[in-house]
Amino acid sequence: MRWADLDLLGHVNNVVYVDYLQEARVDMLRTHGPAARTGELAEGVVVVRHEVSYLAPLSFGFEPVTIESWVTEIRAATFTMAYEIFHERDGARHVYARATTVLTPYVFADERPRRLTAVERETLAAFLEPAEPGPRHRLPRARPDVATHYPVRVRFSDVDVYGHVNNVKYFEYLQESRIAMTARMWGHLDPVSLVVAQTDVDYVRPILFRPEPYDAWSWVSRVGTRSASIDSVISDGDDALARARVTIVFFDPRTERSVAPAEPYLEALRSLSS
């Protein structure tokens, strides 16, 4: 854990959790099983979907955080991994986040997915703990007229060796777009504390490095008394590249609990609700 991982509340930023998951996944697939010799499962895959549930704030400390990762499903051309981020203290597990990732092997030279090989299936089977799939949240297909625009500019450091934007960076783009939207809504109000409770992302097509910006559109799909859901689409013109839904929660830093905000904050959210 690094100081640079923290947000303004002193918690590990929601984007950084996804970086931790990627490190755990690559370590598992690069060092264990027959397919580790080729490295294709660690490096020759793309993320199709992320679902991340943030359960408790993770603050800065010198004690390493533990990440368990395993496989929950193996299909012909995809596999699903699950994760738990936690500290083990006094015989109890303090869980900060749970997540799942759907991945597919990918032929980068041809820009196409492929089926799992027999060796890869053997490797994944060693980590298999089948689980009943939970309800899959349907993510936005079309953006409403109230959606706000944010230009996504890809930095050279955002791309991997294949020229694709790394899957973690999508979370960063969504965060930038969300902050820009809330700044427009609440710029005339006193600052308010928010935390992210859930992020679901569908990766539709790779985002590539180029000088022209892509388009991120965000709007409010649900407004509760203490939380709201923000939907986003990252696109290249009319072509969707990623779809996402983020649940934000109003947060009291003193009690570290959710709190109902003043009505003007909710009214502003409703003004951008689809």
N, C-alpha and C positions, 0 to 999 in steps of 0.2 A: 504494500500500500504506500502510495507516494502523496506528498502534499498537493501535487498537481491534480490528483484524483478527486479533490474535494470541491463541493459547491459552496455557495455563500452561507449555508446553514452549518457548514462543517461536516456534512455527510458526503460519502462517496457518491459522485454524480451518477445518474442513471445510465449514462452512456458507458461509463467505465465498467459497470457490471458486465456488459456485453463483451468488452475486451477481455475480462477475466474468463468468461465462458469460452471464448475463442482460444485462449491460451491453454485451458484445461482440455478442450477437445483435440487440439493439435498435438498436445503432449501424449494423450491417450492413444491416438491413432498412429503417431509417429514412432512410438517406442514399444508397442505391444502387438503381438499377433503376427501371422505370416505376411500380411500385406504391409507391415511396417518396413519391410526390406525395400519396397519400391517407393514408398512415400506417397502413393497416389491417393490413398484415402485421406491423408492429412492435407495434401496440397492440391490434389486434382478434383476437388469438389466445389460446388457452389451452394450457398444457402438459399433455400426456397421459401422458408418461413421461420420467423422467430415469434415465440410467445414468452414474455417475461413478466412474472408477478413479483413486485417488490413488497416484501412483507414487513420489514422493519428497517429503520435507518442503520447504516453501517458507518460508524465514526472512525476518525483516525486513531491508530494505535500501532504498537510495535509487535503485537502478536499476529502471526500470519493467519489469514483466513483460509478455511479449508473448502475445497470444491470437490464434490463427488459427481461423477458423470457415468452414464451407462446408456445402453441402447434399449429402446422400448418397442421398436418395430423395424422389420427388414422386409422390403418389397423388391420388386424386380429392378427398379431403377431409382429407388429412394430408400433412405433409412432415417429413423427419427431417434434423436438423442435427448435425454433428460438430464437435468443438473439440479444440485442443491448447494447453495453457498451458506456456510455456517461457521460458528465457533462452538467448540465442545468445552463447556465449563461446568465444574462441579457435578459431573455425571449427566448433565442436561445439554441438549442440542439447541442452540439459539440460531434460528434460521433467518437469514436476511432476504433471500430470494430463491425462487424456484423458476425453472424455465424449460422449454422444449425447443428443439431446432430440427427442422426437416431439411435434409441435404440430398443432393443428387450428384453422382459422378459426372464429370464434364470433360469433353474434348475441346480444349481451348483453341487448338489450331483450326478446328472447324466450327467453333462457336455452337456446339450442340451437346445436349445431355447424352449419356449412354447408360447401358445396363451394368449392374454390379457383376464382377467376375466371381468365379467360384472361390478363389483365394480371399477376395474381399468379404464375401458372405461368411466364410469360415472365421475370419478375424472378427467380424461384427457379432457373430453368434456367441463368441466367448464372453461378450459383455451384455448379452440379451437378458433383460428382465421384462417380459411382456406386461403391458399395462393396457387397460381399457382406455381408448381415446376419449378425452373430455370433449365437451361441446366446442366446436370450432366457431369462433366469432366471424360473422360475415363482414368483410371490410368494404369500404365505399367503392362503388363503381363509377358514379358520376358526381361531379362537384356542383353544388348549388350556386346560385347567383351571389349569395352573401359571402362566398369564400374569399379570403384575403390572399394576396400574392406575395411570394418571397423568392427572389432570384437565388438559385443554388449555384455557386461557383466552385467547381472542382479544383482542388489544389493538387499539384503534382504528388505531394506526399500522401494523398488520399488513395492512390491507386496501387494495386499489387503488381507483381512481375508480368501478369498477363494483360495489363492495361485496364482492368476492371476496378471500379471503386470498391474498396473493402466493405464487407457487410456491416461492420461496426460504424462506419462513417455515415450510413443512412440514418442511424439514430442521432448522430450529431446534426445532420441536416434538418431532421424533424424538430430537434430541440431549438435550433436557430430560428426556424419558421414559427414555432410556437411562441418563443419569446418575443419575436417581432409582432405577432398578432396580439398578444396580451398587453404589450407596451402601447399599442394603438388604443386598445380598449380602456386601459386603466391608467394611462399616463397622467390624467388629471386627478387621480385618487392617491391616497397614501399607499406606500409600498405594502404588499401582502406576501406572506410566505406560502409556497406551494411545494408539494412533493408529488412524484409520479408513482402511481400505484400499479399500473399495468400498461404494457406496451405490446401490441401485436403488429407485425409487419409481414406483408407478402412481397417477395421480391419477384417482380414480373419479368423484367429484362435488365441486363447489366447497364449500369451507368458508366460511360467511358470518359476519359480525359479529353477535354477540348476547351478552347478559350471562351466560347459562348456559354452563358449560364443556362441551366435547366430551370424549370418552373416548379415551385412547391406551392400548392394551394391548401389552405387550412380553413376549417370551419368547426362550429360546435354542433355536435350531434345529440348531446344529452346534457341537461342541467339538473342537478340534484340540489339538496340543501347544503351539502358539504363538499360535493365533488362535481366534476363535469367530464365529459368525453370530447376529445378533439380529434376529428378525422382529418387525414391529409392524403394528398396524392402528389407524388413527384412525377413530373411528366416532361416529355420532349414534344412540345406542341400538343397535339391531341393524343399522343401515344403514352399510355401510363407505363412508368418504369417501376413504381413501387406504390403500395397502398398501406395505410397505417391507421391505427386507432390508439390513442393514448388517454388513459384516465388520470386526471389530476385531482389532487385533494388539497383543500385549504388546511393549513397546518399551523399549530401554535408551538413555536420553538421552546417556550418555557415548560410546557407540559408534555411536549412531544406527542400530542394527540391531534386528531382532526378537529376542526372547529367550523362552525357556521359563520360565513363572512357577512358583512353588512350588505343590505339589499342592493346598493348601487353596483357591486361587483357581479351579482347574479343577473341584474338587469342588462349589464353590458354583455354578458355571455349570451343571454337570450337574443340580443340584437344580431348576433352572428350565428344563430341556430338555424339549422336547415329544416 
